[in-house]
């Protein structure tokens, strides 16, 4: 903890919005690793040196060499569910994840057998599963409501930058180098980004909401003051902290424990975890990671391009993907999560349907038309299901269940990333153009689910979202359909916000009265001794 020349708390001599950008930058490099690790294996699936090193695996084994990473990530997220709350905060968990990823990267780089390479993929994936669980929560708990989505959109653009670096590094190494360095250098290069995170994360603030939840109130106030660019006793900062304390007090009364991720005791814990789980599920079943992890394979084996052209078109796709990801910077906090989810799903359904038609016709011209449609698919994905999905579980889940519930939602992410990456080569080999129909159907299915079951969370304090799930005036708990309806009602949300402020004020006043009463009692009890 530092302070500027006026005594205001700082980290790295930064406070307020610059400090929020620093936290976002650290989170972004972590997610760059996410994109890089998904992307660099795509180029290796058609690399002759890599395939010969591992005895030219068939499509099923090749799929597992890629998707074993997702298996490791799924278990990393499960580890966060089981023990993540015992490692002292968002930052320490991220350090553990990044360190584990580095170990896995070293094992992959030095591999000479399928077993060793798979072990390295599993270990590195385990580390990334931890990182992708913790990072969105840390960012959501540090940012302000009006820019929360934009900060996540910036982070996800950096993830795509990782895909670009991976694809073009694969291409450059295949074109200009010979021997196993063609694939070993891409395996090792991820360590550079991991070390950057390890260097900077100790100097950044811990989540003030996490600190408050474990009773470290002074540290929480300092962290919040630094993130908001003021002093702990500034009225706005002090009041935000009181709101956080009030929400924690409500949860301590209504939420029984971590097992509420499986029950609707308390503030609809299971319902909220199920929605977060489904968001991750449908994001993966949209088909986006078919192209992220297996782009060159798809362009070569499904669309019929040469290996060289497949690498070029796949690299170009990632550049287009990055440019498309800039649109959500503007849109994500302006149009709302629900509208963007549904608009993205409609666009992705249309693109997958057209891809099935073009690939099914099976002519050279229609193959390139299918490639163009897959480019457009990524525009709709970034607008609807990229930044939106990664911030949504952290906004939706209550503080006490945020890490465990977020871990389960990330389990869904990695479980179905594994499924998609594992089955895609087999699907392409066996059912061809119908593969795209499968993904089109999943995109269509998201529309009624989002419309009826996904509450709006845009630009709302996390504590207000908690109260949307709270008991009604008659003591009954609202159904998810009522919560969704209320979340769209601006007047209702405004009343909830006012209720939060009033309850936080009353709680603070009552605590002050109680503290004064305790002081008077202690004084009365002490007087006889003094007189003696």
C-alpha positions as CSV (number, residue, x, y, z in Angstrom):
1,X,0.0,0.0,0.0
2,X,1.3,3.4,-1.0
3,X,0.0,7.0,-0.6
4,X,0.4,10.1,-2.8
5,X,1.7,13.4,-1.4
6,X,-1.8,14.2,-0.1
7,X,-2.1,10.9,1.7
8,X,-4.6,9.3,-0.7
9,X,-4.1,5.5,-1.1
10,X,-2.3,4.4,-4.3
11,X,-0.8,1.3,-5.9
12,X,2.1,1.6,-8.3
13,X,1.6,5.4,-7.7
14,X,-1.8,5.0,-9.5
15,X,-5.3,5.6,-8.2
16,X,-8.8,6.0,-9.6
17,X,-9.3,5.3,-13.3
18,X,-5.6,4.8,-14.1
19,X,-5.4,2.1,-11.4
20,X,-8.5,0.4,-12.8
21,X,-6.8,0.4,-16.2
22,X,-3.7,-1.2,-14.5
23,X,-5.9,-3.9,-13.0
24,X,-7.6,-4.4,-16.4
25,X,-4.2,-4.6,-18.1
26,X,-3.0,-7.3,-15.7
27,X,-6.2,-9.3,-16.2
28,X,-5.9,-8.8,-19.9
29,X,-2.4,-10.3,-20.0
30,X,-3.8,-13.3,-18.1
31,X,-6.6,-13.6,-20.7
32,X,-4.1,-13.1,-23.5
33,X,-2.6,-16.4,-22.2
34,X,-6.1,-17.9,-22.5
35,X,-6.3,-16.9,-26.2
36,X,-2.7,-17.9,-26.9
37,X,-3.1,-21.3,-25.4
38,X,-6.3,-22.0,-27.3
39,X,-4.7,-20.7,-30.6
40,X,-1.2,-22.1,-30.9
41,X,-2.3,-25.7,-31.0
42,X,-4.5,-24.9,-34.1
43,X,-1.5,-24.4,-36.3
44,X,0.3,-27.4,-34.9
45,X,-2.6,-29.7,-36.0
46,X,-1.3,-29.3,-39.6
47,X,2.5,-29.0,-38.8
48,X,4.4,-31.9,-40.3
49,X,7.3,-31.7,-37.8
50,X,4.8,-31.8,-34.8
51,X,2.8,-34.6,-36.3
52,X,5.9,-36.7,-37.0
53,X,7.3,-36.2,-33.5
54,X,4.1,-37.7,-32.1
55,X,3.7,-40.5,-34.6
56,X,1.2,-38.9,-36.9
57,X,-1.9,-39.3,-34.6
58,X,-5.3,-40.0,-36.2
59,X,-8.1,-37.4,-36.0
60,X,-9.4,-38.8,-32.6
61,X,-6.0,-38.7,-30.9
62,X,-5.1,-35.3,-32.5
63,X,-8.4,-34.0,-31.1
64,X,-7.3,-35.2,-27.7
65,X,-3.8,-33.6,-27.9
66,X,-5.6,-30.3,-28.4
67,X,-8.5,-30.8,-26.0
68,X,-6.6,-32.3,-23.1
69,X,-5.8,-28.7,-22.2
70,X,-9.5,-28.1,-21.7
71,X,-9.7,-31.2,-19.4
72,X,-7.0,-29.8,-17.3
73,X,-8.7,-26.4,-17.2
74,X,-11.9,-28.1,-16.1
75,X,-10.2,-29.7,-13.1
76,X,-8.5,-26.4,-12.3
77,X,-11.9,-24.7,-12.1
78,X,-13.1,-27.6,-9.9
79,X,-10.1,-27.1,-7.6
80,X,-11.2,-23.5,-7.2
81,X,-14.6,-24.7,-6.3
82,X,-13.2,-27.0,-3.7
83,X,-10.4,-25.0,-2.1
84,X,-10.2,-21.6,-3.8
85,X,-11.7,-19.8,-0.8
86,X,-8.8,-21.0,1.4
87,X,-5.9,-19.3,-0.5
88,X,-6.4,-15.7,0.8
89,X,-8.0,-13.8,-2.1
90,X,-8.2,-13.3,-5.8
91,X,-4.6,-12.3,-6.3
92,X,-3.0,-15.4,-4.6
93,X,-5.2,-17.7,-6.5
94,X,-4.2,-16.1,-9.8
95,X,-0.5,-16.4,-8.9
96,X,-1.0,-20.2,-8.2
97,X,-2.7,-20.6,-11.5
98,X,-0.1,-18.7,-13.5
99,X,2.8,-20.7,-11.8
100,X,1.1,-24.0,-12.6
101,X,0.6,-22.9,-16.2
102,X,4.4,-22.2,-16.5
103,X,5.2,-25.7,-15.3
104,X,2.9,-27.2,-17.9
105,X,4.4,-25.1,-20.6
106,X,7.9,-26.3,-19.8
107,X,6.8,-29.9,-19.9
108,X,5.1,-29.4,-23.3
109,X,8.1,-27.6,-24.8
110,X,10.4,-30.5,-23.8
111,X,8.2,-33.3,-24.9
112,X,9.2,-36.3,-27.1
113,X,6.3,-38.5,-26.5
114,X,2.5,-38.3,-26.6
115,X,2.2,-39.0,-22.9
116,X,4.6,-36.3,-21.9
117,X,2.9,-33.7,-24.1
118,X,-0.6,-34.6,-22.9
119,X,0.7,-34.4,-19.3
120,X,2.0,-30.9,-20.0
121,X,-1.3,-29.9,-21.6
122,X,-3.2,-31.1,-18.6
123,X,-1.0,-29.3,-16.1
124,X,-1.0,-26.0,-18.1
125,X,-4.7,-26.3,-18.5
126,X,-5.2,-26.8,-14.8
127,X,-3.4,-23.5,-14.2
128,X,-5.5,-21.7,-16.8
129,X,-8.7,-23.1,-15.2
130,X,-7.8,-21.4,-12.0
131,X,-6.9,-18.1,-13.8
132,X,-10.1,-18.0,-15.9
133,X,-12.2,-18.6,-12.7
134,X,-10.6,-15.8,-10.6
135,X,-9.7,-13.1,-13.1
136,X,-13.3,-12.1,-14.1
137,X,-14.3,-12.0,-10.5
138,X,-11.4,-9.8,-9.5
139,X,-12.1,-7.4,-12.3
140,X,-15.8,-7.2,-11.6
141,X,-15.3,-6.6,-7.9
142,X,-12.8,-3.7,-8.6
143,X,-14.5,-1.8,-11.4
144,X,-17.4,0.7,-11.3
145,X,-20.8,-0.4,-12.6
146,X,-21.0,2.0,-15.5
147,X,-17.7,0.7,-17.1
148,X,-17.7,-2.9,-15.9
149,X,-18.6,-4.4,-19.3
150,X,-16.2,-2.1,-21.2
151,X,-13.3,-3.2,-19.0
152,X,-14.2,-6.9,-19.6
153,X,-14.5,-6.1,-23.4
154,X,-11.0,-4.7,-23.3
155,X,-9.8,-7.8,-21.6
156,X,-11.4,-10.1,-24.1
157,X,-9.9,-8.1,-27.0
158,X,-6.5,-8.9,-25.5
159,X,-7.5,-12.6,-25.4
160,X,-8.0,-12.4,-29.2
161,X,-4.7,-10.7,-29.5
162,X,-3.3,-13.9,-28.0
163,X,-5.0,-15.9,-30.7
164,X,-3.5,-13.6,-33.4
165,X,0.1,-13.9,-31.9
166,X,-0.3,-17.7,-31.7
167,X,-1.6,-18.1,-35.3
168,X,1.0,-15.9,-36.9
169,X,3.8,-17.3,-34.8
170,X,2.8,-20.8,-35.9
171,X,2.7,-19.6,-39.5
172,X,6.0,-17.9,-39.4
173,X,7.8,-20.8,-37.7
174,X,6.4,-23.3,-40.3
175,X,7.4,-21.1,-43.2
176,X,10.9,-20.0,-42.1
177,X,12.3,-22.6,-39.8
178,X,12.9,-26.4,-39.9
179,X,13.0,-29.0,-37.2
180,X,11.2,-29.3,-33.9
181,X,11.7,-25.6,-33.1
182,X,8.7,-25.0,-35.5
183,X,6.4,-26.2,-32.7
184,X,8.6,-26.0,-29.5
185,X,9.0,-22.2,-29.7
186,X,5.3,-21.6,-29.8
187,X,4.9,-23.9,-26.8
188,X,7.5,-22.0,-24.9
189,X,6.5,-18.5,-25.9
190,X,3.5,-18.5,-23.5
191,X,5.9,-18.3,-20.6
192,X,6.8,-14.7,-21.5
193,X,3.2,-13.5,-20.8
194,X,2.9,-15.6,-17.7
195,X,6.0,-14.0,-16.2
196,X,4.6,-10.5,-16.9
197,X,1.5,-11.4,-14.8
198,X,3.7,-12.7,-12.0
199,X,5.8,-9.5,-12.0
200,X,2.9,-7.1,-11.8
201,X,0.1,-8.7,-9.8
202,X,1.7,-8.3,-6.3
203,X,1.7,-4.5,-6.8
204,X,-2.0,-4.2,-7.5
205,X,-5.0,-4.0,-5.1
206,X,-6.9,-6.9,-3.8
207,X,-10.7,-7.0,-4.4
208,X,-12.2,-4.7,-1.7
209,X,-15.3,-6.9,-1.7
210,X,-13.3,-10.0,-0.9
211,X,-11.4,-8.1,1.9
212,X,-14.6,-6.9,3.4
213,X,-16.1,-10.4,3.3
214,X,-13.2,-11.8,5.4
215,X,-13.4,-9.0,7.9
216,X,-10.3,-7.0,6.7
217,X,-12.3,-3.8,6.7
218,X,-9.4,-1.3,6.9
219,X,-7.6,-3.0,4.0
220,X,-10.9,-3.1,2.1
221,X,-11.5,0.6,2.6
222,X,-7.9,1.5,1.5
223,X,-8.3,-0.7,-1.6
224,X,-11.6,0.8,-2.5
225,X,-10.4,4.3,-1.9
226,X,-7.4,3.7,-4.2
227,X,-9.6,2.2,-6.9
228,X,-12.0,5.2,-6.7
229,X,-9.3,7.8,-6.5
230,X,-10.1,9.3,-3.1
231,X,-9.9,8.9,0.6
232,X,-11.6,6.2,2.7
233,X,-13.6,8.9,4.5
234,X,-14.8,10.6,1.3
235,X,-18.7,10.5,1.5
236,X,-19.1,8.6,-1.8
237,X,-16.4,6.0,-1.1
238,X,-17.5,5.6,2.5
239,X,-21.1,5.0,1.4
240,X,-20.1,2.5,-1.3
241,X,-18.3,0.6,1.4
242,X,-21.3,0.7,3.7
243,X,-23.4,-0.8,0.8
244,X,-20.9,-3.6,0.4
245,X,-21.0,-4.3,4.2
246,X,-24.8,-4.3,4.1
247,X,-24.9,-6.8,1.2
248,X,-22.5,-9.0,3.1
249,X,-24.7,-8.8,6.3
250,X,-27.8,-9.8,4.2
251,X,-25.9,-12.7,2.7
252,X,-24.7,-13.9,6.1
253,X,-28.3,-14.1,7.3
254,X,-29.8,-15.6,4.1
255,X,-27.1,-17.8,2.6
256,X,-26.3,-20.9,4.7
257,X,-22.9,-21.8,3.2
258,X,-21.1,-23.0,0.1
259,X,-23.6,-25.8,-0.4
260,X,-26.1,-23.2,-1.5
261,X,-24.7,-23.4,-5.0
262,X,-26.7,-26.6,-5.1
263,X,-29.8,-25.3,-3.3
264,X,-32.1,-22.3,-3.5
265,X,-31.6,-21.5,0.2
266,X,-30.7,-17.9,0.7
267,X,-30.7,-15.6,-2.3
268,X,-31.6,-18.1,-5.0
269,X,-28.0,-19.5,-5.1
270,X,-28.7,-22.6,-7.2
271,X,-30.8,-20.7,-9.8
272,X,-28.0,-18.1,-10.2
273,X,-25.3,-20.7,-10.5
274,X,-27.4,-22.6,-13.1
275,X,-27.8,-19.5,-15.2
276,X,-24.1,-18.8,-15.1
277,X,-23.4,-22.4,-15.9
278,X,-25.8,-22.3,-18.9
279,X,-24.2,-19.1,-20.2
280,X,-20.8,-20.8,-20.4
281,X,-22.4,-23.9,-21.9
282,X,-24.1,-22.0,-24.7
283,X,-21.1,-19.9,-25.5
284,X,-19.1,-23.0,-26.2
285,X,-21.8,-24.8,-28.1
286,X,-22.1,-21.8,-30.4
287,X,-19.1,-23.3,-32.2
288,X,-16.7,-20.4,-31.7
289,X,-13.8,-22.6,-30.4
290,X,-14.1,-24.8,-33.5
291,X,-12.3,-21.9,-35.3
292,X,-10.2,-20.7,-32.4
293,X,-8.6,-24.1,-31.6
294,X,-8.9,-25.9,-35.0
295,X,-9.1,-23.1,-37.6
296,X,-6.4,-24.4,-40.0
297,X,-7.8,-28.0,-39.7
298,X,-11.4,-26.8,-40.5
299,X,-10.3,-24.6,-43.5
300,X,-8.2,-27.4,-44.9
301,X,-10.4,-30.5,-44.2
302,X,-13.9,-29.0,-44.3
303,X,-13.7,-26.2,-46.8
304,X,-10.9,-27.8,-48.9
305,X,-8.1,-25.2,-48.8
306,X,-4.4,-26.1,-49.1
307,X,-2.4,-26.3,-45.9
308,X,-0.7,-23.0,-46.7
309,X,-3.9,-21.2,-47.5
310,X,-5.7,-22.6,-44.5
311,X,-3.0,-21.2,-42.3
312,X,-3.2,-17.8,-43.9
313,X,-7.0,-17.6,-43.8
314,X,-7.0,-18.8,-40.2
315,X,-4.5,-16.1,-39.3
316,X,-6.6,-13.5,-41.1
317,X,-9.7,-14.7,-39.2
318,X,-8.1,-14.0,-35.9
319,X,-7.2,-10.4,-37.1
320,X,-10.9,-10.0,-38.1
321,X,-11.9,-11.4,-34.7
322,X,-9.8,-8.8,-32.9
323,X,-11.2,-5.9,-34.9
324,X,-14.7,-7.2,-34.3
325,X,-14.1,-7.3,-30.6
326,X,-13.6,-3.5,-30.5
327,X,-17.4,-3.0,-31.1
328,X,-18.4,-4.3,-27.7
329,X,-16.2,-1.6,-26.1
330,X,-18.9,0.8,-27.1
331,X,-22.0,-1.5,-27.1
332,X,-21.7,-3.7,-24.0
333,X,-22.6,-1.1,-21.4
334,X,-25.1,0.8,-23.6
335,X,-27.5,-1.8,-24.9
336,X,-27.6,-4.3,-22.1
337,X,-26.6,-7.9,-21.6
338,X,-29.9,-9.4,-22.7
339,X,-30.3,-7.6,-26.0
340,X,-26.7,-8.3,-27.0
341,X,-27.0,-12.0,-26.0
342,X,-30.0,-12.4,-28.3
343,X,-28.7,-10.3,-31.2
344,X,-25.5,-12.4,-31.2
345,X,-27.4,-15.7,-31.1
346,X,-29.6,-14.7,-34.1
347,X,-26.5,-13.7,-36.1
348,X,-24.5,-16.8,-35.2
349,X,-27.5,-19.1,-36.0
350,X,-27.7,-17.4,-39.5
351,X,-24.0,-17.7,-40.1
352,X,-23.8,-21.4,-39.1
353,X,-26.8,-22.2,-41.3
354,X,-25.3,-20.5,-44.3
355,X,-22.0,-22.3,-43.7
356,X,-23.8,-25.6,-43.8
357,X,-25.4,-24.7,-47.1
358,X,-22.2,-23.4,-48.7
359,X,-20.1,-26.4,-47.5
360,X,-22.9,-28.8,-48.5
361,X,-22.9,-27.5,-52.1
362,X,-19.2,-28.4,-52.2
363,X,-17.9,-26.1,-54.9
364,X,-14.7,-24.0,-54.8
365,X,-16.6,-20.7,-54.8
366,X,-19.0,-21.8,-52.1
367,X,-16.1,-23.0,-50.0
368,X,-14.7,-19.4,-49.9
369,X,-18.2,-18.1,-49.3
370,X,-18.4,-20.4,-46.2
371,X,-15.1,-19.0,-45.0
372,X,-16.5,-15.4,-45.4
373,X,-19.5,-16.4,-43.4
374,X,-17.4,-17.8,-40.6
375,X,-15.6,-14.5,-40.5
376,X,-19.0,-12.8,-40.0
377,X,-19.9,-15.3,-37.3
378,X,-17.1,-14.0,-35.2
379,X,-18.4,-10.4,-35.4
380,X,-21.8,-11.6,-34.0
381,X,-20.0,-13.7,-31.4
382,X,-17.9,-10.8,-30.0
383,X,-21.0,-8.6,-29.9
384,X,-23.2,-11.0,-28.1
385,X,-21.4,-13.8,-26.3
386,X,-17.8,-12.8,-25.7
387,X,-17.5,-9.9,-23.3
388,X,-21.1,-10.3,-22.2
389,X,-20.7,-13.9,-21.1
390,X,-17.4,-13.5,-19.2
391,X,-18.7,-10.6,-17.0
392,X,-22.2,-11.9,-16.6
393,X,-21.6,-14.7,-14.0
394,X,-19.5,-12.4,-11.8
395,X,-22.3,-9.8,-11.9
396,X,-25.1,-12.4,-11.3
397,X,-23.6,-14.4,-8.4
398,X,-23.7,-13.3,-4.7
399,X,-20.4,-12.5,-3.1
400,X,-20.4,-15.4,-0.7
401,X,-20.9,-17.9,-3.6
402,X,-19.1,-15.8,-6.3
403,X,-15.9,-17.9,-6.4
404,X,-17.5,-21.3,-6.0
405,X,-20.4,-20.5,-8.3
406,X,-18.0,-18.9,-10.8
407,X,-15.8,-22.0,-10.6
408,X,-18.7,-24.2,-11.5
409,X,-19.7,-21.9,-14.4
410,X,-16.1,-22.1,-15.7
411,X,-16.2,-25.9,-15.3
412,X,-19.0,-25.7,-17.9
413,X,-16.8,-23.5,-20.1
414,X,-14.0,-25.9,-20.2
415,X,-16.0,-29.1,-20.2
416,X,-17.8,-28.1,-23.3
417,X,-14.8,-26.6,-24.9
418,X,-13.3,-30.0,-24.5
419,X,-16.3,-31.7,-26.0
420,X,-16.4,-29.3,-29.0
421,X,-12.7,-29.5,-29.7
422,X,-12.6,-33.3,-29.3
423,X,-15.6,-34.1,-31.5
424,X,-15.1,-31.5,-34.3
425,X,-12.4,-33.4,-36.3
426,X,-14.6,-36.5,-36.0
427,X,-17.7,-34.6,-37.0
428,X,-16.0,-33.1,-40.0
429,X,-14.7,-36.5,-41.1
430,X,-18.1,-38.2,-40.7
431,X,-21.0,-35.8,-41.3
432,X,-19.3,-32.9,-43.1
433,X,-21.6,-29.9,-43.6
434,X,-24.1,-31.2,-41.0
435,X,-21.6,-30.2,-38.3
436,X,-22.5,-26.6,-38.8
437,X,-26.2,-27.5,-38.5
438,X,-25.5,-28.8,-35.0
439,X,-24.0,-25.5,-33.9
440,X,-26.8,-23.5,-35.6
441,X,-29.4,-25.4,-33.5
442,X,-27.6,-24.6,-30.3
443,X,-27.5,-20.9,-31.2
444,X,-31.2,-20.9,-31.9
445,X,-32.0,-22.6,-28.5
446,X,-30.3,-19.7,-26.6
447,X,-33.0,-17.2,-27.6
448,X,-35.9,-18.4,-25.4
449,X,-33.6,-19.1,-22.5
450,X,-32.1,-15.6,-22.5
451,X,-35.5,-14.0,-22.9
452,X,-37.2,-15.8,-20.0
453,X,-34.4,-16.6,-17.6
454,X,-31.5,-14.1,-17.9
455,X,-31.9,-11.0,-15.7
456,X,-30.5,-7.7,-16.9
457,X,-27.3,-6.7,-14.9
458,X,-25.9,-3.8,-17.0
459,X,-24.6,-0.8,-15.1
460,X,-26.0,-2.0,-11.8
461,X,-24.0,-2.2,-8.5
462,X,-23.4,-5.8,-7.6
463,X,-25.3,-5.3,-4.4
464,X,-28.4,-4.1,-6.2
465,X,-28.4,-7.3,-8.3
466,X,-28.3,-9.3,-5.0
467,X,-31.4,-7.6,-3.8
468,X,-33.3,-8.3,-7.0
469,X,-33.2,-12.0,-5.9
470,X,-34.2,-11.1,-2.3
471,X,-37.6,-12.0,-0.7
472,X,-40.6,-9.9,-1.7
473,X,-42.6,-7.8,0.8
474,X,-44.9,-10.8,1.6
475,X,-41.8,-12.9,2.5
476,X,-41.9,-15.2,-0.6
477,X,-39.0,-15.5,-2.9
478,X,-39.5,-14.2,-6.5
479,X,-39.3,-16.7,-9.3
480,X,-36.6,-16.3,-11.9
481,X,-39.3,-15.0,-14.4
482,X,-40.2,-12.3,-11.9
483,X,-36.6,-11.4,-11.3
484,X,-36.1,-11.1,-15.1
485,X,-39.2,-8.9,-15.4
486,X,-38.2,-6.7,-12.5
487,X,-34.6,-6.3,-13.8
488,X,-36.0,-4.8,-17.0
489,X,-38.2,-2.4,-15.1
490,X,-36.1,0.8,-14.6
491,X,-38.4,2.2,-11.9
492,X,-38.3,-1.1,-9.9
493,X,-34.5,-1.2,-10.1
494,X,-34.3,2.4,-9.1
495,X,-36.4,1.6,-6.0
496,X,-34.1,-1.3,-5.2
497,X,-31.1,1.0,-5.4
498,X,-32.8,3.5,-3.1
499,X,-33.7,0.7,-0.7
500,X,-30.0,-0.4,-0.7
501,X,-28.8,3.1,0.2
502,X,-31.4,3.5,2.9
503,X,-30.8,0.1,4.5
504,X,-27.0,0.7,4.4
505,X,-27.5,4.1,6.1
506,X,-29.8,2.6,8.8
507,X,-27.5,-0.3,9.5
508,X,-24.6,2.2,9.9
509,X,-26.6,4.4,12.3
510,X,-27.7,1.3,14.3
511,X,-24.1,0.1,14.6
512,X,-23.0,3.6,15.7
513,X,-25.8,3.6,18.4
514,X,-24.7,0.1,19.5
515,X,-21.1,1.2,19.7
516,X,-22.0,4.2,21.8
517,X,-24.2,2.0,24.1
518,X,-21.3,-0.4,24.6
519,X,-18.9,2.5,25.4
520,X,-21.4,3.8,28.0
521,X,-21.8,0.4,29.6
522,X,-18.0,-0.1,29.8
523,X,-17.7,3.4,31.3
524,X,-20.3,2.6,34.0
525,X,-18.7,-0.7,34.8
526,X,-15.3,1.0,35.0
527,X,-16.4,3.8,37.4
528,X,-16.6,1.7,40.7
529,X,-13.0,0.6,40.1
530,X,-11.8,4.1,39.5
531,X,-13.6,5.3,42.7
532,X,-12.1,2.5,44.7
